């Protein structure tokens, strides 16, 4: 009897296994048929998860689309531009990693041979080239009647390169050149048939007459040509610290906070935009609308605003430049005429990334971001929020005013600030300063409401004596601080929660008396 039962069990297991094999076989065949019916996707062949518009977005401005043979259709132009940009992306990837991956898909046989030779030579000599293009100005010259051939000049392409050998940086190059380009339509995709580098060409640029409210003269910021001393504060709403434009965004809350700030004899607020939170290169409309609401409220309350871009951003690699450029361009273009904005602060404390990301990488990214912002918004000032006065001399010649954060002993305040003014010959703003009132075991019982108030009393005397521009940290104590801000440990978080002039229950702390001078 037991033998019969075992046989039945074996038969059942065999039948069940056979059914599973059939199911998986059918699923596999379905996938193959689906692939054959739809055609291979080029992004999957390249092992890329997104299309070029998600990973490579240099500035493109077609200067001419007039063509006698055939009118350039809008859809065709979109596909042509996409495939052309992706050809640059593939080429850049090939030169950086010495790989031929993707070249066959974006270049015809004649042009790909040149790339193969370059890759072979670079690989044998351990040369690697990081490259990106920043601007393109294509000018259509010919579009064939059958819609299979396009010829254009890509004028004054701005390229940026870093050349390495044996993983050592040899040189950094920024170049501007014009390219003669021929592309063929093959298998539904535009492929580069001919790419000839030529000298750059001069062409007329659109000039926009600026209408600034805030300007700089020598070491003084001016508002409508009248000296303006910043008396400000870094601002997050109490219950949405480091998430001003998130789900808890509330117009009435911000309006009430701005009333508090204005009545405290302050004239400026500093707010923060996080690159990822705002959608990276594809901005989230709701976030932009909330930023507009905040700026409109500030204008109504007669408060100036310093908008800090790229908070928590730390990828300065050349491959990501075009995405950050489009992010900044969209924001500053949208608000280039807003009267509340005093300045764009490109990045909060970028020098903290020098060690892990490389100082040259960080400064190169900042330098090019200056150009992007200035080209798209000539109306507002620009600064960078350095974490200390020593690093604040970096790119000083590109800044309208110098910003640094002061958390040292107060006796060094005048020396550090006056030295910056003398060295840079620019206005200087002490953009962050403060001490926490937390006095528990994680701060060795050093802090208290009374000590915090005394600190602000003394430092405001320095500000008043020297007419320094200042922005304190921060309006509120925060009931919650994200881990990525100060760290996950209580000795890190508890201090960060208690820098405010108003406690997390909404009561003024003793320091509020000295929020301004």
VOBAKOL-174714 format. One record per residue (C-alpha): residue number from 1; residue in three letters; x, y, z. Coordinates in Angstrom, 3 decimals. Example, Ala and Ser with C-alpha at 12.3 -4.5 7.8 and 13.67 -1.06 7.14 Angstrom:
<atoms>
<atom 1,Ala,<12.300,-4.500,7.800>> <atom 2,Ser,<13.670,-1.060,7.140>> 
</atoms>
This chain:
<atoms>
<atom 1,Unk,<0.000,0.000,0.000>> <atom 2,Unk,<2.821,2.397,0.913>> <atom 3,Unk,<4.506,1.625,-2.444>> <atom 4,Unk,<1.336,2.539,-4.340>> <atom 5,Unk,<1.038,5.848,-2.426>> <atom 6,Unk,<4.657,6.725,-3.232>> <atom 7,Unk,<4.052,6.036,-6.894>> <atom 8,Unk,<1.016,8.318,-6.882>> <atom 9,Unk,<3.081,11.070,-5.248>> <atom 10,Unk,<5.816,10.732,-7.881>> <atom 11,Unk,<3.241,10.812,-10.681>> <atom 12,Unk,<1.627,13.939,-9.234>> <atom 13,Unk,<4.994,15.678,-8.875>> <atom 14,Unk,<5.927,14.742,-12.454>> <atom 15,Unk,<2.629,16.076,-13.867>> <atom 16,Unk,<2.936,19.315,-11.816>> <atom 17,Unk,<6.524,19.838,-13.022>> <atom 18,Unk,<5.464,19.240,-16.615>> <atom 19,Unk,<2.697,21.849,-16.323>> <atom 20,Unk,<5.161,24.427,-14.860>> <atom 21,Unk,<7.640,23.796,-17.684>> <atom 22,Unk,<4.870,24.330,-20.262>> <atom 23,Unk,<3.783,27.587,-18.608>> <atom 24,Unk,<7.301,29.028,-18.512>> <atom 25,Unk,<7.931,27.909,-22.108>> <atom 26,Unk,<4.778,29.664,-23.306>> <atom 27,Unk,<5.716,32.825,-21.389>> <atom 28,Unk,<9.175,32.787,-22.967>> <atom 29,Unk,<7.744,32.350,-26.464>> <atom 30,Unk,<5.310,35.209,-25.839>> <atom 31,Unk,<8.177,37.502,-24.883>> <atom 32,Unk,<10.146,36.555,-27.991>> <atom 33,Unk,<7.128,37.133,-30.265>> <atom 34,Unk,<6.429,40.454,-28.582>> <atom 35,Unk,<10.042,41.518,-29.107>> <atom 36,Unk,<9.978,40.498,-32.786>> <atom 37,Unk,<6.689,42.285,-33.373>> <atom 38,Unk,<7.691,45.556,-31.741>> <atom 39,Unk,<11.310,45.776,-32.883>> <atom 40,Unk,<14.371,46.224,-30.743>> <atom 41,Unk,<14.505,49.297,-28.539>> <atom 42,Unk,<17.774,51.163,-28.893>> <atom 43,Unk,<17.914,52.230,-25.289>> <atom 44,Unk,<17.717,48.574,-24.193>> <atom 45,Unk,<20.423,47.603,-26.694>> <atom 46,Unk,<22.612,50.257,-25.088>> <atom 47,Unk,<21.589,49.090,-21.616>> <atom 48,Unk,<20.128,52.532,-20.947>> <atom 49,Unk,<17.005,52.955,-18.879>> <atom 50,Unk,<15.953,56.286,-20.331>> <atom 51,Unk,<15.998,58.153,-23.592>> <atom 52,Unk,<18.348,61.000,-24.403>> <atom 53,Unk,<15.964,63.662,-23.141>> <atom 54,Unk,<16.349,62.160,-19.655>> <atom 55,Unk,<20.129,61.896,-19.568>> <atom 56,Unk,<21.535,64.470,-21.977>> <atom 57,Unk,<20.019,67.907,-22.394>> <atom 58,Unk,<22.374,70.519,-23.832>> <atom 59,Unk,<20.839,73.814,-24.883>> <atom 60,Unk,<19.556,73.571,-28.487>> <atom 61,Unk,<18.346,76.550,-30.500>> <atom 62,Unk,<17.564,76.021,-34.193>> <atom 63,Unk,<18.533,79.290,-35.882>> <atom 64,Unk,<17.061,78.442,-39.292>> <atom 65,Unk,<14.544,75.866,-40.570>> <atom 66,Unk,<13.799,77.311,-44.016>> <atom 67,Unk,<14.321,74.643,-46.693>> <atom 68,Unk,<13.450,74.867,-50.423>> <atom 69,Unk,<13.175,71.125,-51.070>> <atom 70,Unk,<10.738,70.127,-48.341>> <atom 71,Unk,<9.184,71.711,-45.282>> <atom 72,Unk,<10.663,70.348,-42.069>> <atom 73,Unk,<7.840,68.701,-40.140>> <atom 74,Unk,<7.592,69.297,-36.399>> <atom 75,Unk,<7.630,65.580,-35.543>> <atom 76,Unk,<10.582,64.954,-37.838>> <atom 77,Unk,<12.511,67.803,-36.255>> <atom 78,Unk,<11.879,66.356,-32.795>> <atom 79,Unk,<13.143,62.899,-33.808>> <atom 80,Unk,<16.115,64.395,-35.660>> <atom 81,Unk,<17.153,66.492,-32.676>> <atom 82,Unk,<16.698,63.554,-30.281>> <atom 83,Unk,<18.826,61.183,-32.353>> <atom 84,Unk,<21.452,63.861,-33.006>> <atom 85,Unk,<21.837,64.587,-29.295>> <atom 86,Unk,<21.934,60.894,-28.522>> <atom 87,Unk,<24.732,60.494,-31.074>> <atom 88,Unk,<26.731,62.988,-29.008>> <atom 89,Unk,<25.866,61.131,-25.816>> <atom 90,Unk,<26.960,57.800,-27.297>> <atom 91,Unk,<30.168,59.360,-28.597>> <atom 92,Unk,<30.913,60.926,-25.209>> <atom 93,Unk,<30.286,57.603,-23.466>> <atom 94,Unk,<32.533,55.811,-25.982>> <atom 95,Unk,<35.429,58.216,-25.436>> <atom 96,Unk,<35.097,58.143,-21.662>> <atom 97,Unk,<34.919,54.357,-21.325>> <atom 98,Unk,<36.715,53.362,-24.560>> <atom 99,Unk,<33.763,51.265,-25.663>> <atom 100,Unk,<32.056,50.909,-29.044>> <atom 101,Unk,<28.664,50.356,-27.428>> <atom 102,Unk,<25.905,52.178,-29.330>> <atom 103,Unk,<28.099,53.589,-32.113>> <atom 104,Unk,<26.598,51.290,-34.777>> <atom 105,Unk,<23.126,52.557,-33.863>> <atom 106,Unk,<23.847,56.274,-34.235>> <atom 107,Unk,<26.575,56.459,-36.877>> <atom 108,Unk,<26.723,55.085,-40.402>> <atom 109,Unk,<29.588,52.858,-41.463>> <atom 110,Unk,<31.855,55.621,-42.801>> <atom 111,Unk,<31.766,57.809,-39.690>> <atom 112,Unk,<31.919,54.985,-37.164>> <atom 113,Unk,<35.310,53.832,-38.475>> <atom 114,Unk,<36.938,57.088,-37.320>> <atom 115,Unk,<35.496,56.598,-33.859>> <atom 116,Unk,<36.707,53.006,-33.722>> <atom 117,Unk,<40.255,54.129,-34.542>> <atom 118,Unk,<40.162,56.806,-31.846>> <atom 119,Unk,<38.841,54.353,-29.254>> <atom 120,Unk,<41.475,51.782,-30.159>> <atom 121,Unk,<44.287,54.337,-29.878>> <atom 122,Unk,<42.996,55.767,-26.576>> <atom 123,Unk,<42.561,52.322,-25.080>> <atom 124,Unk,<46.075,51.250,-25.993>> <atom 125,Unk,<47.499,54.427,-24.436>> <atom 126,Unk,<45.152,54.359,-21.396>> <atom 127,Unk,<43.578,57.682,-22.404>> <atom 128,Unk,<40.063,58.562,-21.283>> <atom 129,Unk,<38.117,61.677,-22.316>> <atom 130,Unk,<35.171,63.055,-20.362>> <atom 131,Unk,<33.208,65.274,-22.720>> <atom 132,Unk,<29.937,67.157,-22.836>> <atom 133,Unk,<28.385,69.715,-25.137>> <atom 134,Unk,<26.699,72.666,-23.494>> <atom 135,Unk,<25.121,74.594,-26.382>> <atom 136,Unk,<24.068,73.830,-29.957>> <atom 137,Unk,<22.857,76.271,-32.621>> <atom 138,Unk,<21.820,74.124,-35.620>> <atom 139,Unk,<21.093,75.836,-38.942>> <atom 140,Unk,<19.195,73.699,-41.489>> <atom 141,Unk,<20.739,73.760,-44.963>> <atom 142,Unk,<19.029,70.879,-46.782>> <atom 143,Unk,<16.178,68.430,-46.205>> <atom 144,Unk,<15.691,66.018,-49.110>> <atom 145,Unk,<12.389,65.715,-50.879>> <atom 146,Unk,<12.084,62.033,-49.928>> <atom 147,Unk,<12.664,62.866,-46.243>> <atom 148,Unk,<15.710,60.594,-45.941>> <atom 149,Unk,<18.604,63.064,-45.812>> <atom 150,Unk,<19.301,66.169,-43.731>> <atom 151,Unk,<22.267,68.537,-43.851>> <atom 152,Unk,<22.819,71.283,-41.271>> <atom 153,Unk,<25.507,73.367,-39.638>> <atom 154,Unk,<25.700,73.165,-35.882>> <atom 155,Unk,<27.207,76.565,-35.160>> <atom 156,Unk,<29.300,77.495,-32.150>> <atom 157,Unk,<28.915,74.255,-30.236>> <atom 158,Unk,<30.310,74.792,-26.744>> <atom 159,Unk,<32.192,71.690,-25.587>> <atom 160,Unk,<33.872,70.918,-22.299>> <atom 161,Unk,<36.489,68.187,-21.959>> <atom 162,Unk,<38.668,66.569,-19.315>> <atom 163,Unk,<41.467,64.377,-20.669>> <atom 164,Unk,<42.986,61.662,-18.475>> <atom 165,Unk,<45.896,59.291,-18.985>> <atom 166,Unk,<46.475,56.449,-16.546>> <atom 167,Unk,<43.598,57.966,-14.532>> <atom 168,Unk,<45.576,61.200,-14.083>> <atom 169,Unk,<44.026,64.464,-15.292>> <atom 170,Unk,<46.213,65.912,-18.051>> <atom 171,Unk,<44.198,68.935,-19.112>> <atom 172,Unk,<40.816,70.610,-19.129>> <atom 173,Unk,<39.562,72.213,-22.336>> <atom 174,Unk,<36.589,74.375,-23.240>> <atom 175,Unk,<36.196,74.843,-26.967>> <atom 176,Unk,<33.725,76.426,-29.354>> <atom 177,Unk,<33.456,74.992,-32.864>> <atom 178,Unk,<31.048,74.651,-35.767>> <atom 179,Unk,<30.179,71.244,-37.237>> <atom 180,Unk,<28.952,70.365,-40.705>> <atom 181,Unk,<26.517,67.499,-40.178>> <atom 182,Unk,<24.821,65.067,-42.568>> <atom 183,Unk,<22.293,62.571,-41.216>> <atom 184,Unk,<20.487,59.678,-42.953>> <atom 185,Unk,<17.170,58.108,-41.991>> <atom 186,Unk,<17.748,54.369,-41.616>> <atom 187,Unk,<15.384,51.845,-40.004>> <atom 188,Unk,<13.318,54.709,-38.603>> <atom 189,Unk,<16.311,56.366,-36.910>> <atom 190,Unk,<18.504,59.284,-37.926>> <atom 191,Unk,<22.172,58.286,-38.111>> <atom 192,Unk,<25.187,60.571,-38.485>> <atom 193,Unk,<26.658,60.101,-41.964>> <atom 194,Unk,<29.155,62.955,-41.863>> <atom 195,Unk,<30.506,65.117,-39.036>> <atom 196,Unk,<33.165,67.674,-39.928>> <atom 197,Unk,<34.605,70.047,-37.354>> <atom 198,Unk,<35.100,73.640,-38.507>> <atom 199,Unk,<36.078,76.954,-36.948>> <atom 200,Unk,<33.472,78.725,-34.868>> <atom 201,Unk,<31.442,81.397,-36.606>> <atom 202,Unk,<30.322,84.755,-35.340>> <atom 203,Unk,<26.597,85.318,-35.330>> <atom 204,Unk,<24.244,87.902,-33.953>> <atom 205,Unk,<23.064,87.323,-30.400>> <atom 206,Unk,<19.804,88.476,-28.930>> <atom 207,Unk,<20.459,91.154,-26.358>> <atom 208,Unk,<18.109,91.616,-23.448>> <atom 209,Unk,<18.196,94.909,-21.610>> <atom 210,Unk,<18.219,94.136,-17.876>> <atom 211,Unk,<15.894,95.852,-15.421>> <atom 212,Unk,<17.461,95.102,-12.035>> <atom 213,Unk,<16.082,96.298,-8.732>> <atom 214,Unk,<19.133,95.149,-6.778>> <atom 215,Unk,<22.586,96.162,-7.968>> <atom 216,Unk,<26.089,96.383,-6.543>> <atom 217,Unk,<28.425,99.372,-6.356>> <atom 218,Unk,<31.872,98.725,-4.899>> <atom 219,Unk,<31.228,96.853,-1.648>> <atom 220,Unk,<27.608,97.900,-1.214>> <atom 221,Unk,<24.360,96.256,-2.315>> <atom 222,Unk,<21.817,98.768,-3.635>> <atom 223,Unk,<18.038,98.595,-3.874>> <atom 224,Unk,<16.800,100.998,-6.533>> <atom 225,Unk,<20.179,102.763,-6.229>> <atom 226,Unk,<19.803,103.187,-2.453>> <atom 227,Unk,<22.208,101.340,-0.093>> <atom 228,Unk,<20.609,98.133,1.168>> <atom 229,Unk,<21.941,96.283,4.207>> <atom 230,Unk,<20.574,92.755,4.400>> <atom 231,Unk,<18.950,92.007,7.735>> <atom 232,Unk,<17.609,88.566,7.161>> <atom 233,Unk,<16.867,85.050,8.246>> <atom 234,Unk,<17.036,81.554,6.781>> <atom 235,Unk,<13.491,80.275,6.511>> <atom 236,Unk,<11.679,76.966,6.713>> <atom 237,Unk,<8.122,76.615,8.021>> <atom 238,Unk,<8.117,75.051,11.494>> <atom 239,Unk,<6.471,71.755,10.531>> <atom 240,Unk,<8.142,71.253,7.147>> <atom 241,Unk,<11.815,71.842,7.804>> <atom 242,Unk,<13.943,71.182,4.714>> <atom 243,Unk,<10.699,70.601,2.819>> <atom 244,Unk,<9.240,74.058,2.278>> <atom 245,Unk,<7.488,73.168,-0.989>> <atom 246,Unk,<6.263,69.706,0.025>> <atom 247,Unk,<2.819,68.356,0.945>> <atom 248,Unk,<2.537,70.590,4.026>> <atom 249,Unk,<2.959,73.770,1.966>> <atom 250,Unk,<0.405,76.279,3.228>> <atom 251,Unk,<0.009,79.822,1.956>> <atom 252,Unk,<-1.499,81.108,5.211>> <atom 253,Unk,<1.324,79.640,7.306>> <atom 254,Unk,<3.962,81.327,5.176>> <atom 255,Unk,<2.056,84.625,5.165>> <atom 256,Unk,<1.890,84.578,8.984>> <atom 257,Unk,<5.596,83.749,9.233>> <atom 258,Unk,<6.475,86.565,6.852>> <atom 259,Unk,<4.456,88.952,9.028>> <atom 260,Unk,<6.504,87.842,12.040>> <atom 261,Unk,<9.735,88.381,10.113>> <atom 262,Unk,<8.710,91.803,8.853>> <atom 263,Unk,<7.556,92.995,12.277>> <atom 264,Unk,<10.898,91.839,13.727>> <atom 265,Unk,<12.607,94.543,11.607>> <atom 266,Unk,<14.066,92.046,9.116>> <atom 267,Unk,<14.011,92.705,5.392>> <atom 268,Unk,<15.225,89.503,3.682>> <atom 269,Unk,<14.566,85.757,3.771>> <atom 270,Unk,<16.608,82.915,2.356>> <atom 271,Unk,<14.785,79.841,1.022>> <atom 272,Unk,<16.018,76.561,-0.454>> <atom 273,Unk,<15.220,74.553,-3.584>> <atom 274,Unk,<16.263,70.910,-3.727>> <atom 275,Unk,<17.214,69.635,-7.172>> <atom 276,Unk,<15.519,66.254,-6.863>> <atom 277,Unk,<12.483,67.606,-5.029>> <atom 278,Unk,<11.724,70.026,-7.886>> <atom 279,Unk,<11.949,67.306,-10.543>> <atom 280,Unk,<15.558,67.598,-11.714>> <atom 281,Unk,<15.608,68.514,-15.435>> <atom 282,Unk,<11.824,68.099,-15.754>> <atom 283,Unk,<10.451,70.564,-13.249>> <atom 284,Unk,<7.271,69.714,-11.374>> <atom 285,Unk,<4.663,72.427,-12.154>> <atom 286,Unk,<3.138,72.220,-8.686>> <atom 287,Unk,<6.515,72.969,-7.073>> <atom 288,Unk,<7.048,75.948,-9.371>> <atom 289,Unk,<3.598,77.268,-8.518>> <atom 290,Unk,<4.354,76.991,-4.797>> <atom 291,Unk,<7.609,78.873,-5.298>> <atom 292,Unk,<5.661,81.611,-7.080>> <atom 293,Unk,<3.184,81.790,-4.203>> <atom 294,Unk,<6.049,82.228,-1.725>> <atom 295,Unk,<7.717,84.923,-3.835>> <atom 296,Unk,<4.423,86.759,-4.317>> <atom 297,Unk,<3.828,86.721,-0.563>> <atom 298,Unk,<7.327,88.087,0.040>> <atom 299,Unk,<6.737,90.879,-2.459>> <atom 300,Unk,<3.419,91.745,-0.788>> <atom 301,Unk,<5.164,91.895,2.603>> <atom 302,Unk,<8.066,93.902,1.116>> <atom 303,Unk,<10.611,91.216,1.898>> <atom 304,Unk,<13.517,90.437,-0.408>> <atom 305,Unk,<14.326,86.781,-1.111>> <atom 306,Unk,<17.599,84.960,-1.689>> <atom 307,Unk,<16.736,81.700,-3.455>> <atom 308,Unk,<19.275,78.923,-2.888>> <atom 309,Unk,<19.386,76.445,-5.752>> <atom 310,Unk,<20.694,72.845,-5.774>> <atom 311,Unk,<20.361,72.188,-2.065>> <atom 312,Unk,<21.514,68.624,-1.259>> <atom 313,Unk,<22.927,68.223,-4.780>> <atom 314,Unk,<26.346,66.557,-4.948>> <atom 315,Unk,<26.844,65.065,-8.437>> <atom 316,Unk,<29.208,67.362,-10.312>> <atom 317,Unk,<30.140,64.866,-13.025>> <atom 318,Unk,<30.270,66.183,-16.581>> <atom 319,Unk,<27.621,63.664,-17.640>> <atom 320,Unk,<25.069,65.443,-15.438>> <atom 321,Unk,<25.900,69.014,-16.416>> <atom 322,Unk,<23.279,69.415,-19.122>> <atom 323,Unk,<20.519,68.216,-16.785>> <atom 324,Unk,<21.442,70.696,-14.052>> <atom 325,Unk,<21.753,73.439,-16.667>> <atom 326,Unk,<18.176,72.846,-17.849>> <atom 327,Unk,<16.961,72.749,-14.252>> <atom 328,Unk,<18.509,76.103,-13.403>> <atom 329,Unk,<17.567,77.653,-16.734>> <atom 330,Unk,<13.878,76.858,-16.295>> <atom 331,Unk,<13.729,78.224,-12.758>> <atom 332,Unk,<15.602,81.479,-13.304>> <atom 333,Unk,<13.878,82.162,-16.641>> <atom 334,Unk,<10.467,81.710,-15.018>> <atom 335,Unk,<11.276,84.227,-12.291>> <atom 336,Unk,<13.734,86.572,-13.990>> <atom 337,Unk,<11.287,89.463,-13.685>> <atom 338,Unk,<10.074,88.781,-10.156>> <atom 339,Unk,<10.576,91.820,-7.968>> <atom 340,Unk,<10.952,89.927,-4.698>> <atom 341,Unk,<14.149,88.117,-5.670>> <atom 342,Unk,<17.347,89.757,-4.498>> <atom 343,Unk,<19.730,87.022,-5.614>> <atom 344,Unk,<20.224,83.435,-6.699>> <atom 345,Unk,<22.476,81.473,-4.355>> <atom 346,Unk,<23.811,78.760,-6.673>> <atom 347,Unk,<24.648,76.145,-4.051>> <atom 348,Unk,<24.628,75.794,-0.307>> <atom 349,Unk,<28.079,75.010,1.134>> <atom 350,Unk,<29.576,73.387,-1.982>> <atom 351,Unk,<33.037,73.300,-0.412>> <atom 352,Unk,<31.843,70.465,1.824>> <atom 353,Unk,<31.947,68.326,-1.336>> <atom 354,Unk,<35.556,69.197,-2.203>> <atom 355,Unk,<37.056,66.126,-0.545>> <atom 356,Unk,<34.662,63.484,-1.866>> <atom 357,Unk,<33.816,64.986,-5.278>> <atom 358,Unk,<37.039,66.821,-6.093>> <atom 359,Unk,<37.544,70.549,-5.728>> <atom 360,Unk,<38.186,71.094,-9.451>> <atom 361,Unk,<34.994,69.231,-10.355>> <atom 362,Unk,<32.896,71.308,-7.961>> <atom 363,Unk,<34.389,74.635,-9.050>> <atom 364,Unk,<34.073,73.803,-12.758>> <atom 365,Unk,<30.390,72.986,-12.302>> <atom 366,Unk,<29.795,76.192,-10.332>> <atom 367,Unk,<31.675,78.266,-12.899>> <atom 368,Unk,<29.507,77.021,-15.759>> <atom 369,Unk,<26.349,77.389,-13.694>> <atom 370,Unk,<27.198,81.084,-13.271>> <atom 371,Unk,<27.099,81.451,-17.057>> <atom 372,Unk,<23.795,79.595,-17.386>> <atom 373,Unk,<22.084,81.731,-14.761>> <atom 374,Unk,<23.464,85.049,-15.971>> <atom 375,Unk,<22.483,84.331,-19.577>> <atom 376,Unk,<18.913,83.550,-18.591>> <atom 377,Unk,<18.418,86.116,-15.849>> <atom 378,Unk,<20.305,89.417,-16.103>> <atom 379,Unk,<18.057,91.053,-13.508>> <atom 380,Unk,<19.112,89.438,-10.252>> <atom 381,Unk,<22.332,89.194,-8.288>> <atom 382,Unk,<24.288,85.993,-7.751>> <atom 383,Unk,<26.200,84.462,-4.865>> <atom 384,Unk,<27.362,81.133,-3.425>> <atom 385,Unk,<26.808,80.148,0.212>> <atom 386,Unk,<30.247,78.947,1.341>> <atom 387,Unk,<30.517,77.210,4.710>> <atom 388,Unk,<33.421,79.386,5.866>> <atom 389,Unk,<35.256,82.587,5.001>> <atom 390,Unk,<38.413,80.849,3.745>> <atom 391,Unk,<36.630,79.084,0.859>> <atom 392,Unk,<34.475,82.135,0.098>> <atom 393,Unk,<37.226,83.601,-2.096>> <atom 394,Unk,<36.606,80.851,-4.692>> <atom 395,Unk,<35.024,82.312,-7.866>> <atom 396,Unk,<34.757,85.664,-6.087>> <atom 397,Unk,<35.339,87.509,-9.357>> <atom 398,Unk,<32.185,85.872,-10.790>> <atom 399,Unk,<29.962,86.794,-7.821>> <atom 400,Unk,<27.943,89.953,-7.260>> <atom 401,Unk,<28.425,89.602,-3.513>> <atom 402,Unk,<30.222,87.126,-1.259>> <atom 403,Unk,<28.327,84.912,1.187>> <atom 404,Unk,<29.821,82.849,3.967>> <atom 405,Unk,<28.566,81.018,7.049>> <atom 406,Unk,<29.937,81.905,10.450>> <atom 407,Unk,<29.862,79.376,13.291>> <atom 408,Unk,<33.243,80.261,14.813>> <atom 409,Unk,<34.026,82.095,18.010>> <atom 410,Unk,<32.530,85.576,17.832>> <atom 411,Unk,<35.892,87.252,18.403>> <atom 412,Unk,<36.875,86.279,14.836>> <atom 413,Unk,<33.832,87.839,13.164>> <atom 414,Unk,<35.267,91.239,12.317>> <atom 415,Unk,<38.607,89.857,11.151>> <atom 416,Unk,<37.060,87.255,8.834>> <atom 417,Unk,<34.448,89.605,7.358>> <atom 418,Unk,<36.736,92.614,6.891>> <atom 419,Unk,<39.405,90.426,5.299>> <atom 420,Unk,<36.873,89.133,2.770>> <atom 421,Unk,<35.749,92.655,1.904>> <atom 422,Unk,<39.370,93.761,1.445>> <atom 423,Unk,<40.363,90.654,-0.549>> <atom 424,Unk,<37.378,90.422,-2.890>> <atom 425,Unk,<36.358,94.101,-3.032>> <atom 426,Unk,<32.766,92.867,-3.053>> <atom 427,Unk,<29.876,93.211,-0.599>> <atom 428,Unk,<29.971,90.447,2.015>> <atom 429,Unk,<26.939,88.793,3.601>> <atom 430,Unk,<27.161,86.639,6.728>> <atom 431,Unk,<24.570,84.272,5.323>> <atom 432,Unk,<24.264,81.876,8.285>> <atom 433,Unk,<25.137,82.135,11.964>> <atom 434,Unk,<23.675,81.073,15.282>> <atom 435,Unk,<23.904,78.767,18.290>> <atom 436,Unk,<21.435,76.175,19.592>> <atom 437,Unk,<19.567,76.557,22.853>> <atom 438,Unk,<19.674,72.802,23.457>> <atom 439,Unk,<21.452,72.053,26.721>> <atom 440,Unk,<20.949,68.334,27.269>> <atom 441,Unk,<23.467,65.526,27.627>> <atom 442,Unk,<24.120,65.393,23.851>> <atom 443,Unk,<25.502,68.954,24.021>> <atom 444,Unk,<27.338,68.437,27.338>> <atom 445,Unk,<24.747,70.727,28.967>> <atom 446,Unk,<26.407,73.759,27.333>> <atom 447,Unk,<23.375,75.384,25.711>> <atom 448,Unk,<20.370,77.184,27.147>> <atom 449,Unk,<17.778,79.747,26.145>> <atom 450,Unk,<19.665,82.351,28.163>> <atom 451,Unk,<23.048,81.607,26.524>> <atom 452,Unk,<21.481,81.674,23.073>> <atom 453,Unk,<19.941,85.092,23.772>> <atom 454,Unk,<23.271,86.452,25.044>> <atom 455,Unk,<25.021,85.213,21.897>> <atom 456,Unk,<22.585,87.045,19.648>> <atom 457,Unk,<22.740,90.195,21.764>> <atom 458,Unk,<26.507,90.344,21.366>> <atom 459,Unk,<26.678,89.453,17.686>> <atom 460,Unk,<23.998,92.009,16.762>> <atom 461,Unk,<26.187,94.652,18.369>> <atom 462,Unk,<28.960,93.684,15.932>> <atom 463,Unk,<26.550,93.837,12.998>> <atom 464,Unk,<25.273,97.277,13.980>> <atom 465,Unk,<28.749,98.663,14.645>> <atom 466,Unk,<30.091,97.564,11.214>> <atom 467,Unk,<26.860,97.749,9.206>> <atom 468,Unk,<27.287,94.079,8.281>> <atom 469,Unk,<24.670,92.247,6.214>> <atom 470,Unk,<23.468,89.167,8.090>> <atom 471,Unk,<21.037,86.240,7.870>> <atom 472,Unk,<20.509,84.207,11.045>> <atom 473,Unk,<19.800,80.502,11.316>> <atom 474,Unk,<16.812,80.113,11.791>> <atom 475,Unk,<13.306,81.374,12.600>> <atom 476,Unk,<11.925,78.236,14.264>> <atom 477,Unk,<12.972,75.323,16.381>> <atom 478,Unk,<12.029,72.195,14.468>> <atom 479,Unk,<10.159,69.201,15.901>> <atom 480,Unk,<11.679,66.974,13.218>> <atom 481,Unk,<15.038,67.093,11.393>> <atom 482,Unk,<15.656,64.703,8.462>> <atom 483,Unk,<18.584,62.293,8.792>> <atom 484,Unk,<20.308,63.639,5.664>> <atom 485,Unk,<20.550,67.118,7.184>> <atom 486,Unk,<22.470,66.621,10.406>> <atom 487,Unk,<22.847,62.871,10.713>> <atom 488,Unk,<20.851,60.114,12.403>> <atom 489,Unk,<22.378,60.250,15.883>> <atom 490,Unk,<20.697,62.188,18.742>> <atom 491,Unk,<23.808,64.275,19.480>> <atom 492,Unk,<23.596,65.493,15.886>> <atom 493,Unk,<19.859,66.012,15.640>> <atom 494,Unk,<19.094,67.546,19.032>> <atom 495,Unk,<21.363,70.532,18.471>> <atom 496,Unk,<19.981,71.142,14.970>> <atom 497,Unk,<16.427,71.249,16.299>> <atom 498,Unk,<17.113,74.168,18.648>> <atom 499,Unk,<18.614,77.020,16.608>> <atom 500,Unk,<15.338,78.948,16.322>> <atom 501,Unk,<14.144,82.219,17.787>> <atom 502,Unk,<10.673,80.679,18.223>> <atom 503,Unk,<10.201,77.277,19.865>> <atom 504,Unk,<8.363,74.377,18.255>> <atom 505,Unk,<5.184,75.345,20.146>> <atom 506,Unk,<5.179,78.833,18.604>> <atom 507,Unk,<6.447,80.775,21.632>> <atom 508,Unk,<9.134,83.441,21.322>> <atom 509,Unk,<12.383,82.412,22.985>> <atom 510,Unk,<14.520,84.993,24.859>> <atom 511,Unk,<16.768,85.306,21.772>> <atom 512,Unk,<13.857,86.717,19.745>> <atom 513,Unk,<14.499,90.077,21.404>> <atom 514,Unk,<17.832,90.161,19.526>> <atom 515,Unk,<16.717,88.834,16.136>> <atom 516,Unk,<17.707,92.197,14.634>> <atom 517,Unk,<19.531,95.356,15.685>> 
</atoms>
